[in-house]
Amino acid sequence: MSTKNLTTATFEESAGSGIALIDFWAEWCGPCHKFSPIFESVSEKHQDITFGKVDIDAEPAIAAQFNVQSIPTLMIIRDGVILFQQPGVMPASAVEELIEQARGLDMDDVRKHAESHA
């Protein structure tokens, strides 16, 4: 699966269930252009995961909702729960490791932990 451009109208549907990796980026951002082919190549290996891109200039409301301060920022969401959010370019191996960690989580435990710390 290739990456999808996400908008305010499509974000919830794309990131609400299963595992979703979201790349917050902008056209003018040099590091974003460096990360983009890495993100795309990893997406080709994981057909069961949603890989979405949010252009922060076109969709500032989404960037604001998730308090994106620096780009590129990678966010991992599983079953509607944000598991990871970090700015900066990452190598493919780091993204792959994050995917494996996200796959291995017991989401019932994650939700219980989140509720106990709310």
Biopython code that builds the backbone (N, CA, C, O; Angstrom):
import numpy as np
from Bio.PDB.StructureBuilder import StructureBuilder

atoms = [
    (1, "MET", "N", (0.858, -1.180, 0.000)),
    (1, "MET", "CA", (0.000, 0.000, 0.000)),
    (1, "MET", "C", (0.887, 1.221, 0.000)),
    (1, "MET", "O", (1.851, 1.304, 0.761)),
    (2, "SER", "N", (0.571, 2.129, -0.823)),
    (2, "SER", "CA", (1.324, 3.383, -0.804)),
    (2, "SER", "C", (0.723, 4.309, 0.242)),
    (2, "SER", "O", (-0.304, 4.005, 0.848)),
    (3, "THR", "N", (1.366, 5.415, 0.436)),
    (3, "THR", "CA", (0.891, 6.356, 1.436)),
    (3, "THR", "C", (-0.340, 7.103, 0.927)),
    (3, "THR", "O", (-0.549, 7.261, -0.276)),
    (4, "LYS", "N", (-1.140, 7.553, 1.882)),
    (4, "LYS", "CA", (-2.349, 8.326, 1.572)),
    (4, "LYS", "C", (-2.168, 9.748, 2.089)),
    (4, "LYS", "O", (-1.618, 9.957, 3.170)),
    (5, "ASN", "N", (-2.626, 10.708, 1.326)),
    (5, "ASN", "CA", (-2.676, 12.084, 1.814)),
    (5, "ASN", "C", (-3.918, 12.220, 2.671)),
    (5, "ASN", "O", (-5.031, 11.976, 2.203)),
    (6, "LEU", "N", (-3.735, 12.609, 3.922)),
    (6, "LEU", "CA", (-4.857, 12.713, 4.849)),
    (6, "LEU", "C", (-5.304, 14.158, 4.999)),
    (6, "LEU", "O", (-4.501, 15.091, 4.997)),
    (7, "THR", "N", (-6.597, 14.306, 5.125)),
    (7, "THR", "CA", (-7.211, 15.613, 5.331)),
    (7, "THR", "C", (-8.060, 15.551, 6.603)),
    (7, "THR", "O", (-8.223, 14.488, 7.203)),
    (8, "THR", "N", (-8.585, 16.679, 6.992)),
    (8, "THR", "CA", (-9.477, 16.705, 8.149)),
    (8, "THR", "C", (-10.645, 15.740, 7.938)),
    (8, "THR", "O", (-11.086, 15.082, 8.880)),
    (9, "ALA", "N", (-11.139, 15.658, 6.714)),
    (9, "ALA", "CA", (-12.276, 14.791, 6.402)),
    (9, "ALA", "C", (-11.927, 13.307, 6.433)),
    (9, "ALA", "O", (-12.798, 12.482, 6.708)),
    (10, "THR", "N", (-10.668, 12.946, 6.157)),
    (10, "THR", "CA", (-10.304, 11.528, 6.063)),
    (10, "THR", "C", (-9.442, 11.024, 7.216)),
    (10, "THR", "O", (-9.198, 9.822, 7.325)),
    (11, "PHE", "N", (-8.983, 11.921, 8.071)),
    (11, "PHE", "CA", (-8.041, 11.520, 9.115)),
    (11, "PHE", "C", (-8.641, 10.485, 10.060)),
    (11, "PHE", "O", (-8.045, 9.430, 10.275)),
    (12, "GLU", "N", (-9.785, 10.765, 10.615)),
    (12, "GLU", "CA", (-10.402, 9.870, 11.607)),
    (12, "GLU", "C", (-10.647, 8.481, 11.039)),
    (12, "GLU", "O", (-10.364, 7.480, 11.697)),
    (13, "GLU", "N", (-11.167, 8.417, 9.831)),
    (13, "GLU", "CA", (-11.438, 7.130, 9.191)),
    (13, "GLU", "C", (-10.139, 6.346, 8.964)),
    (13, "GLU", "O", (-10.112, 5.129, 9.146)),
    (14, "SER", "N", (-9.086, 7.024, 8.576)),
    (14, "SER", "CA", (-7.823, 6.368, 8.263)),
    (14, "SER", "C", (-7.047, 5.961, 9.506)),
    (14, "SER", "O", (-6.365, 4.936, 9.494)),
    (15, "ALA", "N", (-7.135, 6.732, 10.567)),
    (15, "ALA", "CA", (-6.311, 6.486, 11.749)),
    (15, "ALA", "C", (-7.099, 5.957, 12.940)),
    (15, "ALA", "O", (-6.530, 5.782, 14.018)),
    (16, "GLY", "N", (-8.383, 5.700, 12.775)),
    (16, "GLY", "CA", (-9.224, 5.317, 13.902)),
    (16, "GLY", "C", (-9.157, 3.873, 14.322)),
    (16, "GLY", "O", (-9.487, 3.556, 15.465)),
    (17, "SER", "N", (-8.740, 2.977, 13.435)),
    (17, "SER", "CA", (-8.675, 1.559, 13.796)),
    (17, "SER", "C", (-7.446, 0.926, 13.159)),
    (17, "SER", "O", (-6.936, 1.400, 12.144)),
    (18, "GLY", "N", (-6.984, -0.152, 13.777)),
    (18, "GLY", "CA", (-5.772, -0.793, 13.294)),
    (18, "GLY", "C", (-4.563, 0.072, 13.605)),
    (18, "GLY", "O", (-4.619, 0.960, 14.456)),
    (19, "ILE", "N", (-3.468, -0.201, 12.903)),
    (19, "ILE", "CA", (-2.242, 0.565, 13.097)),
    (19, "ILE", "C", (-2.122, 1.582, 11.967)),
    (19, "ILE", "O", (-2.305, 1.260, 10.793)),
    (20, "ALA", "N", (-1.812, 2.803, 12.346)),
    (20, "ALA", "CA", (-1.602, 3.872, 11.358)),
    (20, "ALA", "C", (-0.317, 4.611, 11.698)),
    (20, "ALA", "O", (-0.085, 4.980, 12.850)),
    (21, "LEU", "N", (0.509, 4.822, 10.692)),
    (21, "LEU", "CA", (1.686, 5.674, 10.821)),
    (21, "LEU", "C", (1.388, 6.949, 10.066)),
    (21, "LEU", "O", (1.000, 6.916, 8.899)),
    (22, "ILE", "N", (1.571, 8.075, 10.735)),
    (22, "ILE", "CA", (1.258, 9.366, 10.145)),
    (22, "ILE", "C", (2.543, 10.199, 10.078)),
    (22, "ILE", "O", (3.249, 10.362, 11.074)),
    (23, "ASP", "N", (2.824, 10.716, 8.893)),
    (23, "ASP", "CA", (3.973, 11.581, 8.663)),
    (23, "ASP", "C", (3.461, 13.005, 8.480)),
    (23, "ASP", "O", (2.799, 13.309, 7.487)),
    (24, "PHE", "N", (3.770, 13.884, 9.446)),
    (24, "PHE", "CA", (3.440, 15.306, 9.325)),
    (24, "PHE", "C", (4.607, 15.969, 8.607)),
    (24, "PHE", "O", (5.757, 15.828, 9.024)),
    (25, "TRP", "N", (4.315, 16.692, 7.529)),
    (25, "TRP", "CA", (5.363, 17.235, 6.669)),
    (25, "TRP", "C", (4.893, 18.533, 6.020)),
    (25, "TRP", "O", (3.750, 18.954, 6.194)),
    (26, "ALA", "N", (5.801, 19.160, 5.266)),
    (26, "ALA", "CA", (5.476, 20.333, 4.453)),
    (26, "ALA", "C", (6.381, 20.337, 3.230)),
    (26, "ALA", "O", (7.496, 19.816, 3.263)),
    (27, "GLU", "N", (5.890, 20.927, 2.159)),
    (27, "GLU", "CA", (6.626, 20.969, 0.893)),
    (27, "GLU", "C", (7.966, 21.683, 1.029)),
    (27, "GLU", "O", (8.937, 21.287, 0.383)),
    (28, "TRP", "N", (8.042, 22.716, 1.845)),
    (28, "TRP", "CA", (9.241, 23.530, 1.988)),
    (28, "TRP", "C", (10.286, 22.926, 2.920)),
    (28, "TRP", "O", (11.367, 23.493, 3.079)),
    (29, "CYS", "N", (9.986, 21.803, 3.528)),
    (29, "CYS", "CA", (10.826, 21.194, 4.565)),
    (29, "CYS", "C", (11.842, 20.215, 3.970)),
    (29, "CYS", "O", (11.466, 19.154, 3.471)),
    (30, "GLY", "N", (13.124, 20.572, 4.022)),
    (30, "GLY", "CA", (14.181, 19.702, 3.497)),
    (30, "GLY", "C", (14.239, 18.342, 4.173)),
    (30, "GLY", "O", (14.274, 17.330, 3.473)),
    (31, "PRO", "N", (14.250, 18.267, 5.519)),
    (31, "PRO", "CA", (14.268, 16.967, 6.178)),
    (31, "PRO", "C", (13.038, 16.108, 5.835)),
    (31, "PRO", "O", (13.125, 14.880, 5.803)),
    (32, "CYS", "N", (11.903, 16.756, 5.580)),
    (32, "CYS", "CA", (10.700, 16.013, 5.186)),
    (32, "CYS", "C", (10.937, 15.283, 3.868)),
    (32, "CYS", "O", (10.511, 14.139, 3.702)),
    (33, "HIS", "N", (11.604, 15.934, 2.948)),
    (33, "HIS", "CA", (11.903, 15.305, 1.658)),
    (33, "HIS", "C", (12.901, 14.166, 1.813)),
    (33, "HIS", "O", (12.893, 13.220, 1.025)),
    (34, "LYS", "N", (13.757, 14.250, 2.821)),
    (34, "LYS", "CA", (14.692, 13.159, 3.109)),
    (34, "LYS", "C", (13.942, 11.965, 3.706)),
    (34, "LYS", "O", (14.251, 10.820, 3.378)),
    (35, "PHE", "N", (12.965, 12.220, 4.576)),
    (35, "PHE", "CA", (12.222, 11.149, 5.239)),
    (35, "PHE", "C", (11.172, 10.511, 4.330)),
    (35, "PHE", "O", (10.867, 9.329, 4.483)),
    (36, "SER", "N", (10.628, 11.256, 3.408)),
    (36, "SER", "CA", (9.536, 10.769, 2.564)),
    (36, "SER", "C", (9.827, 9.441, 1.864)),
    (36, "SER", "O", (8.979, 8.551, 1.921)),
    (37, "PRO", "N", (10.986, 9.253, 1.200)),
    (37, "PRO", "CA", (11.235, 7.962, 0.554)),
    (37, "PRO", "C", (11.412, 6.818, 1.548)),
    (37, "PRO", "O", (11.107, 5.667, 1.233)),
    (38, "ILE", "N", (11.901, 7.128, 2.737)),
    (38, "ILE", "CA", (12.014, 6.103, 3.783)),
    (38, "ILE", "C", (10.623, 5.646, 4.191)),
    (38, "ILE", "O", (10.348, 4.449, 4.265)),
    (39, "PHE", "N", (9.753, 6.606, 4.454)),
    (39, "PHE", "CA", (8.364, 6.327, 4.848)),
    (39, "PHE", "C", (7.661, 5.519, 3.760)),
    (39, "PHE", "O", (6.962, 4.550, 4.058)),
    (40, "GLU", "N", (7.842, 5.912, 2.509)),
    (40, "GLU", "CA", (7.213, 5.222, 1.377)),
    (40, "GLU", "C", (7.733, 3.788, 1.262)),
    (40, "GLU", "O", (6.949, 2.866, 1.038)),
    (41, "SER", "N", (9.035, 3.591, 1.411)),
    (41, "SER", "CA", (9.591, 2.241, 1.267)),
    (41, "SER", "C", (9.098, 1.309, 2.373)),
    (41, "SER", "O", (8.819, 0.137, 2.118)),
    (42, "VAL", "N", (8.990, 1.820, 3.588)),
    (42, "VAL", "CA", (8.469, 0.999, 4.684)),
    (42, "VAL", "C", (6.995, 0.672, 4.430)),
    (42, "VAL", "O", (6.544, -0.432, 4.733)),
    (43, "SER", "N", (6.254, 1.617, 3.883)),
    (43, "SER", "CA", (4.822, 1.384, 3.623)),
    (43, "SER", "C", (4.615, 0.222, 2.655)),
    (43, "SER", "O", (3.623, -0.500, 2.760)),
    (44, "GLU", "N", (5.531, 0.035, 1.721)),
    (44, "GLU", "CA", (5.404, -1.042, 0.736)),
    (44, "GLU", "C", (5.522, -2.420, 1.372)),
    (44, "GLU", "O", (5.053, -3.404, 0.800)),
    (45, "LYS", "N", (6.137, -2.508, 2.540)),
    (45, "LYS", "CA", (6.357, -3.788, 3.217)),
    (45, "LYS", "C", (5.227, -4.170, 4.158)),
    (45, "LYS", "O", (5.179, -5.303, 4.638)),
    (46, "HIS", "N", (4.322, -3.247, 4.427)),
    (46, "HIS", "CA", (3.283, -3.471, 5.445)),
    (46, "HIS", "C", (1.912, -3.116, 4.873)),
    (46, "HIS", "O", (1.373, -2.044, 5.148)),
    (47, "GLN", "N", (1.369, -4.004, 4.094)),
    (47, "GLN", "CA", (0.097, -3.753, 3.412)),
    (47, "GLN", "C", (-1.081, -3.628, 4.384)),
    (47, "GLN", "O", (-2.116, -3.060, 4.034)),
    (48, "ASP", "N", (-0.929, -4.152, 5.595)),
    (48, "ASP", "CA", (-2.017, -4.151, 6.569)),
    (48, "ASP", "C", (-2.045, -2.900, 7.444)),
    (48, "ASP", "O", (-2.906, -2.768, 8.314)),
    (49, "ILE", "N", (-1.112, -1.989, 7.218)),
    (49, "ILE", "CA", (-1.015, -0.779, 8.029)),
    (49, "ILE", "C", (-1.344, 0.432, 7.158)),
    (49, "ILE", "O", (-0.994, 0.479, 5.978)),
    (50, "THR", "N", (-2.020, 1.403, 7.756)),
    (50, "THR", "CA", (-2.280, 2.659, 7.066)),
    (50, "THR", "C", (-1.072, 3.570, 7.216)),
    (50, "THR", "O", (-0.609, 3.815, 8.330)),
    (51, "PHE", "N", (-0.567, 4.067, 6.109)),
    (51, "PHE", "CA", (0.515, 5.041, 6.097)),
    (51, "PHE", "C", (-0.058, 6.334, 5.523)),
    (51, "PHE", "O", (-0.378, 6.414, 4.337)),
    (52, "GLY", "N", (-0.181, 7.335, 6.374)),
    (52, "GLY", "CA", (-0.778, 8.593, 5.952)),
    (52, "GLY", "C", (0.185, 9.748, 6.069)),
    (52, "GLY", "O", (1.074, 9.756, 6.920)),
    (53, "LYS", "N", (-0.006, 10.730, 5.195)),
    (53, "LYS", "CA", (0.804, 11.943, 5.217)),
    (53, "LYS", "C", (-0.125, 13.132, 5.426)),
    (53, "LYS", "O", (-1.166, 13.247, 4.778)),
    (54, "VAL", "N", (0.269, 14.015, 6.343)),
    (54, "VAL", "CA", (-0.498, 15.227, 6.605)),
    (54, "VAL", "C", (0.391, 16.414, 6.263)),
    (54, "VAL", "O", (1.407, 16.649, 6.918)),
    (55, "ASP", "N", (0.006, 17.152, 5.245)),
    (55, "ASP", "CA", (0.692, 18.392, 4.878)),
    (55, "ASP", "C", (0.227, 19.461, 5.865)),
    (55, "ASP", "O", (-0.935, 19.867, 5.844)),
    (56, "ILE", "N", (1.131, 19.910, 6.722)),
    (56, "ILE", "CA", (0.719, 20.833, 7.785)),
    (56, "ILE", "C", (0.276, 22.192, 7.263)),
    (56, "ILE", "O", (-0.451, 22.909, 7.950)),
    (57, "ASP", "N", (0.704, 22.557, 6.056)),
    (57, "ASP", "CA", (0.258, 23.822, 5.474)),
    (57, "ASP", "C", (-1.159, 23.697, 4.928)),
    (57, "ASP", "O", (-1.943, 24.641, 5.020)),
    (58, "ALA", "N", (-1.491, 22.547, 4.363)),
    (58, "ALA", "CA", (-2.831, 22.321, 3.823)),
    (58, "ALA", "C", (-3.834, 21.942, 4.908)),
    (58, "ALA", "O", (-5.032, 22.194, 4.774)),
    (59, "GLU", "N", (-3.331, 21.331, 5.992)),
    (59, "GLU", "CA", (-4.208, 20.842, 7.069)),
    (59, "GLU", "C", (-3.710, 21.316, 8.439)),
    (59, "GLU", "O", (-3.349, 20.498, 9.285)),
    (60, "PRO", "N", (-3.690, 22.629, 8.657)),
    (60, "PRO", "CA", (-3.161, 23.137, 9.934)),
    (60, "PRO", "C", (-3.978, 22.705, 11.151)),
    (60, "PRO", "O", (-3.439, 22.630, 12.255)),
    (61, "ALA", "N", (-5.254, 22.422, 10.971)),
    (61, "ALA", "CA", (-6.083, 22.014, 12.110)),
    (61, "ALA", "C", (-5.635, 20.668, 12.667)),
    (61, "ALA", "O", (-5.654, 20.462, 13.881)),
    (62, "ILE", "N", (-5.233, 19.751, 11.791)),
    (62, "ILE", "CA", (-4.761, 18.444, 12.258)),
    (62, "ILE", "C", (-3.433, 18.616, 12.998)),
    (62, "ILE", "O", (-3.234, 18.042, 14.068)),
    (63, "ALA", "N", (-2.536, 19.402, 12.427)),
    (63, "ALA", "CA", (-1.252, 19.649, 13.084)),
    (63, "ALA", "C", (-1.464, 20.282, 14.460)),
    (63, "ALA", "O", (-0.791, 19.915, 15.423)),
    (64, "ALA", "N", (-2.379, 21.214, 14.552)),
    (64, "ALA", "CA", (-2.672, 21.868, 15.829)),
    (64, "ALA", "C", (-3.298, 20.885, 16.819)),
    (64, "ALA", "O", (-2.961, 20.899, 18.003)),
    (65, "GLN", "N", (-4.197, 20.043, 16.346)),
    (65, "GLN", "CA", (-4.866, 19.067, 17.207)),
    (65, "GLN", "C", (-3.848, 18.169, 17.911)),
    (65, "GLN", "O", (-4.034, 17.806, 19.073)),
    (66, "PHE", "N", (-2.770, 17.813, 17.204)),
    (66, "PHE", "CA", (-1.765, 16.918, 17.771)),
    (66, "PHE", "C", (-0.503, 17.653, 18.226)),
    (66, "PHE", "O", (0.523, 17.034, 18.507)),
    (67, "ASN", "N", (-0.598, 18.982, 18.293)),
    (67, "ASN", "CA", (0.480, 19.821, 18.802)),
    (67, "ASN", "C", (1.811, 19.551, 18.093)),
    (67, "ASN", "O", (2.859, 19.463, 18.733)),
    (68, "VAL", "N", (1.757, 19.425, 16.786)),
    (68, "VAL", "CA", (2.972, 19.218, 16.001)),
    (68, "VAL", "C", (3.732, 20.534, 15.948)),
    (68, "VAL", "O", (3.242, 21.523, 15.404)),
    (69, "GLN", "N", (4.934, 20.538, 16.518)),
    (69, "GLN", "CA", (5.750, 21.737, 16.623)),
    (69, "GLN", "C", (6.906, 21.754, 15.631)),
    (69, "GLN", "O", (7.413, 22.816, 15.272)),
    (70, "SER", "N", (7.320, 20.563, 15.191)),
    (70, "SER", "CA", (8.482, 20.433, 14.328)),
    (70, "SER", "C", (8.197, 19.337, 13.301)),
    (70, "SER", "O", (7.483, 18.374, 13.582)),
    (71, "ILE", "N", (8.766, 19.503, 12.110)),
    (71, "ILE", "CA", (8.539, 18.501, 11.076)),
    (71, "ILE", "C", (9.868, 18.066, 10.461)),
    (71, "ILE", "O", (10.830, 18.833, 10.448)),
    (72, "PRO", "N", (9.918, 16.844, 9.956)),
    (72, "PRO", "CA", (8.841, 15.859, 9.955)),
    (72, "PRO", "C", (8.589, 15.325, 11.369)),
    (72, "PRO", "O", (9.504, 15.248, 12.189)),
    (73, "THR", "N", (7.355, 14.967, 11.631)),
    (73, "THR", "CA", (6.979, 14.284, 12.865)),
    (73, "THR", "C", (6.292, 12.992, 12.475)),
    (73, "THR", "O", (5.383, 12.981, 11.646)),
    (74, "LEU", "N", (6.738, 11.899, 13.084)),
    (74, "LEU", "CA", (6.107, 10.605, 12.873)),
    (74, "LEU", "C", (5.227, 10.294, 14.071)),
    (74, "LEU", "O", (5.654, 10.416, 15.219)),
    (75, "MET", "N", (3.998, 9.893, 13.792)),
    (75, "MET", "CA", (3.062, 9.498, 14.831)),
    (75, "MET", "C", (2.587, 8.079, 14.525)),
    (75, "MET", "O", (2.325, 7.735, 13.372)),
    (76, "ILE", "N", (2.482, 7.265, 15.566)),
    (76, "ILE", "CA", (1.925, 5.924, 15.407)),
    (76, "ILE", "C", (0.680, 5.844, 16.278)),
    (76, "ILE", "O", (0.711, 6.135, 17.474)),
    (77, "ILE", "N", (-0.412, 5.443, 15.647)),
    (77, "ILE", "CA", (-1.704, 5.305, 16.323)),
    (77, "ILE", "C", (-2.152, 3.859, 16.144)),
    (77, "ILE", "O", (-2.061, 3.309, 15.047)),
    (78, "ARG", "N", (-2.629, 3.253, 17.209)),
    (78, "ARG", "CA", (-3.219, 1.916, 17.100)),
    (78, "ARG", "C", (-4.567, 1.931, 17.800)),
    (78, "ARG", "O", (-4.678, 2.295, 18.970)),
    (79, "ASP", "N", (-5.573, 1.534, 17.064)),
    (79, "ASP", "CA", (-6.946, 1.481, 17.592)),
    (79, "ASP", "C", (-7.348, 2.791, 18.255)),
    (79, "ASP", "O", (-7.997, 2.800, 19.300)),
    (80, "GLY", "N", (-6.950, 3.904, 17.629)),
    (80, "GLY", "CA", (-7.332, 5.220, 18.107)),
    (80, "GLY", "C", (-6.483, 5.767, 19.239)),
    (80, "GLY", "O", (-6.753, 6.864, 19.728)),
    (81, "VAL", "N", (-5.452, 5.026, 19.674)),
    (81, "VAL", "CA", (-4.593, 5.458, 20.772)),
    (81, "VAL", "C", (-3.226, 5.848, 20.204)),
    (81, "VAL", "O", (-2.603, 5.072, 19.479)),
    (82, "ILE", "N", (-2.768, 7.050, 20.536)),
    (82, "ILE", "CA", (-1.443, 7.487, 20.092)),
    (82, "ILE", "C", (-0.395, 6.762, 20.928)),
    (82, "ILE", "O", (-0.343, 6.903, 22.150)),
    (83, "LEU", "N", (0.439, 5.983, 20.241)),
    (83, "LEU", "CA", (1.480, 5.219, 20.916)),
    (83, "LEU", "C", (2.834, 5.912, 20.869)),
    (83, "LEU", "O", (3.678, 5.709, 21.741)),
    (84, "PHE", "N", (3.033, 6.734, 19.840)),
    (84, "PHE", "CA", (4.354, 7.317, 19.609)),
    (84, "PHE", "C", (4.184, 8.596, 18.810)),
    (84, "PHE", "O", (3.362, 8.667, 17.897)),
    (85, "GLN", "N", (4.968, 9.605, 19.161)),
    (85, "GLN", "CA", (4.997, 10.844, 18.381)),
    (85, "GLN", "C", (6.349, 11.491, 18.598)),
    (85, "GLN", "O", (6.699, 11.866, 19.717)),
    (86, "GLN", "N", (7.114, 11.622, 17.506)),
    (86, "GLN", "CA", (8.458, 12.182, 17.623)),
    (86, "GLN", "C", (8.850, 12.897, 16.341)),
    (86, "GLN", "O", (8.625, 12.381, 15.247)),
    (87, "PRO", "N", (9.436, 14.085, 16.470)),
    (87, "PRO", "CA", (9.933, 14.783, 15.280)),
    (87, "PRO", "C", (11.302, 14.251, 14.863)),
    (87, "PRO", "O", (12.029, 13.655, 15.658)),
    (88, "GLY", "N", (11.630, 14.484, 13.597)),
    (88, "GLY", "CA", (12.954, 14.154, 13.086)),
    (88, "GLY", "C", (12.927, 13.038, 12.057)),
    (88, "GLY", "O", (11.976, 12.261, 11.974)),
    (89, "VAL", "N", (13.989, 12.981, 11.282)),
    (89, "VAL", "CA", (14.155, 11.937, 10.283)),
    (89, "VAL", "C", (14.621, 10.673, 10.992)),
    (89, "VAL", "O", (15.505, 10.724, 11.848)),
    (90, "MET", "N", (14.023, 9.531, 10.633)),
    (90, "MET", "CA", (14.407, 8.240, 11.202)),
    (90, "MET", "C", (14.823, 7.311, 10.088)),
    (90, "MET", "O", (14.291, 7.390, 8.980)),
    (91, "PRO", "N", (15.770, 6.428, 10.367)),
    (91, "PRO", "CA", (16.101, 5.422, 9.366)),
    (91, "PRO", "C", (14.984, 4.375, 9.286)),
    (91, "PRO", "O", (14.195, 4.216, 10.217)),
    (92, "ALA", "N", (14.937, 3.678, 8.173)),
    (92, "ALA", "CA", (13.901, 2.655, 7.977)),
    (92, "ALA", "C", (13.933, 1.616, 9.093)),
    (92, "ALA", "O", (12.884, 1.146, 9.533)),
    (93, "SER", "N", (15.125, 1.256, 9.550)),
    (93, "SER", "CA", (15.228, 0.233, 10.599)),
    (93, "SER", "C", (14.524, 0.678, 11.884)),
    (93, "SER", "O", (13.911, -0.144, 12.565)),
    (94, "ALA", "N", (14.603, 1.957, 12.221)),
    (94, "ALA", "CA", (13.930, 2.468, 13.417)),
    (94, "ALA", "C", (12.414, 2.443, 13.239)),
    (94, "ALA", "O", (11.683, 2.109, 14.172)),
    (95, "VAL", "N", (11.946, 2.793, 12.051)),
    (95, "VAL", "CA", (10.507, 2.758, 11.779)),
    (95, "VAL", "C", (10.001, 1.313, 11.849)),
    (95, "VAL", "O", (8.934, 1.053, 12.405)),
    (96, "GLU", "N", (10.763, 0.386, 11.287)),
    (96, "GLU", "CA", (10.392, -1.035, 11.346)),
    (96, "GLU", "C", (10.312, -1.518, 12.789)),
    (96, "GLU", "O", (9.390, -2.253, 13.141)),
    (97, "GLU", "N", (11.259, -1.116, 13.625)),
    (97, "GLU", "CA", (11.265, -1.511, 15.030)),
    (97, "GLU", "C", (10.025, -0.957, 15.745)),
    (97, "GLU", "O", (9.406, -1.655, 16.547)),
    (98, "LEU", "N", (9.673, 0.278, 15.456)),
    (98, "LEU", "CA", (8.469, 0.864, 16.057)),
    (98, "LEU", "C", (7.211, 0.114, 15.633)),
    (98, "LEU", "O", (6.300, -0.080, 16.438)),
    (99, "ILE", "N", (7.161, -0.304, 14.382)),
    (99, "ILE", "CA", (6.007, -1.073, 13.899)),
    (99, "ILE", "C", (5.901, -2.391, 14.662)),
    (99, "ILE", "O", (4.816, -2.775, 15.097)),
    (100, "GLU", "N", (7.023, -3.079, 14.823)),
    (100, "GLU", "CA", (6.997, -4.353, 15.548)),
    (100, "GLU", "C", (6.566, -4.153, 16.996)),
    (100, "GLU", "O", (5.823, -4.969, 17.540)),
    (101, "GLN", "N", (7.025, -3.077, 17.622)),
    (101, "GLN", "CA", (6.607, -2.784, 18.992)),
    (101, "GLN", "C", (5.110, -2.514, 19.050)),
    (101, "GLN", "O", (4.428, -3.002, 19.951)),
    (102, "ALA", "N", (4.593, -1.746, 18.100)),
    (102, "ALA", "CA", (3.158, -1.441, 18.067)),
    (102, "ALA", "C", (2.339, -2.707, 17.855)),
    (102, "ALA", "O", (1.292, -2.884, 18.480)),
    (103, "ARG", "N", (2.810, -3.586, 16.979)),
    (103, "ARG", "CA", (2.101, -4.854, 16.737)),
    (103, "ARG", "C", (2.053, -5.720, 17.995)),
    (103, "ARG", "O", (1.070, -6.421, 18.232)),
    (104, "GLY", "N", (3.116, -5.670, 18.799)),
    (104, "GLY", "CA", (3.228, -6.556, 19.952)),
    (104, "GLY", "C", (2.479, -6.105, 21.192)),
    (104, "GLY", "O", (2.400, -6.852, 22.167)),
    (105, "LEU", "N", (1.936, -4.916, 21.175)),
    (105, "LEU", "CA", (1.256, -4.406, 22.365)),
    (105, "LEU", "C", (-0.096, -5.055, 22.597)),
    (105, "LEU", "O", (-0.826, -5.360, 21.654)),
    (106, "ASP", "N", (-0.417, -5.260, 23.860)),
    (106, "ASP", "CA", (-1.759, -5.662, 24.266)),
    (106, "ASP", "C", (-2.520, -4.358, 24.500)),
    (106, "ASP", "O", (-2.289, -3.670, 25.494)),
    (107, "MET", "N", (-3.417, -4.026, 23.593)),
    (107, "MET", "CA", (-4.088, -2.729, 23.661)),
    (107, "MET", "C", (-5.014, -2.604, 24.865)),
    (107, "MET", "O", (-5.260, -1.492, 25.332)),
    (108, "ASP", "N", (-5.530, -3.713, 25.375)),
    (108, "ASP", "CA", (-6.333, -3.632, 26.603)),
    (108, "ASP", "C", (-5.460, -3.137, 27.760)),
    (108, "ASP", "O", (-5.898, -2.315, 28.565)),
    (109, "ASP", "N", (-4.225, -3.639, 27.838)),
    (109, "ASP", "CA", (-3.302, -3.174, 28.873)),
    (109, "ASP", "C", (-2.935, -1.709, 28.672)),
    (109, "ASP", "O", (-2.833, -0.954, 29.638)),
    (110, "VAL", "N", (-2.737, -1.310, 27.431)),
    (110, "VAL", "CA", (-2.390, 0.088, 27.132)),
    (110, "VAL", "C", (-3.521, 1.009, 27.586)),
    (110, "VAL", "O", (-3.275, 2.038, 28.215)),
    (111, "ARG", "N", (-4.759, 0.636, 27.265)),
    (111, "ARG", "CA", (-5.898, 1.475, 27.662)),
    (111, "ARG", "C", (-6.043, 1.531, 29.192)),
    (111, "ARG", "O", (-6.326, 2.592, 29.749)),
    (112, "LYS", "N", (-5.848, 0.387, 29.871)),
    (112, "LYS", "CA", (-5.930, 0.377, 31.330)),
    (112, "LYS", "C", (-4.858, 1.267, 31.939)),
    (112, "LYS", "O", (-5.124, 2.014, 32.881)),
    (113, "HIS", "N", (-3.672, 1.187, 31.413)),
    (113, "HIS", "CA", (-2.564, 2.011, 31.905)),
    (113, "HIS", "C", (-2.887, 3.497, 31.685)),
    (113, "HIS", "O", (-2.683, 4.316, 32.581)),
    (114, "ALA", "N", (-3.379, 3.833, 30.519)),
    (114, "ALA", "CA", (-3.716, 5.229, 30.211)),
    (114, "ALA", "C", (-4.813, 5.743, 31.136)),
    (114, "ALA", "O", (-4.754, 6.880, 31.604)),
    (115, "GLU", "N", (-5.812, 4.905, 31.399)),
    (115, "GLU", "CA", (-6.910, 5.314, 32.277)),
    (115, "GLU", "C", (-6.432, 5.536, 33.705)),
    (115, "GLU", "O", (-6.895, 6.450, 34.386)),
    (116, "SER", "N", (-5.506, 4.699, 34.156)),
    (116, "SER", "CA", (-5.020, 4.823, 35.532)),
    (116, "SER", "C", (-4.124, 6.050, 35.723)),
    (116, "SER", "O", (-3.900, 6.487, 36.851)),
    (117, "HIS", "N", (-3.611, 6.606, 34.611)),
    (117, "HIS", "CA", (-2.757, 7.792, 34.688)),
    (117, "HIS", "C", (-3.461, 9.055, 34.202)),
    (117, "HIS", "O", (-2.828, 10.093, 34.010)),
    (118, "ALA", "N", (-4.763, 8.961, 34.007)),
    (118, "ALA", "CA", (-5.515, 10.133, 33.512)),
    (118, "ALA", "C", (-5.915, 11.044, 34.631)),
    (118, "ALA", "O", (-6.550, 12.072, 34.394)),
]
sb = StructureBuilder()
sb.init_structure("model")
sb.init_model(0)
sb.init_chain("A")
sb.init_seg("    ")
for serial, (resi, resn, name, xyz) in enumerate(atoms, 1):
    if name == "N":
        sb.init_residue(resn, " ", resi, " ")
    sb.init_atom(name, np.array(xyz, "f"), 0.0, 1.0, " ", f" {name:<3s}", serial, name[0])
structure = sb.get_structure()
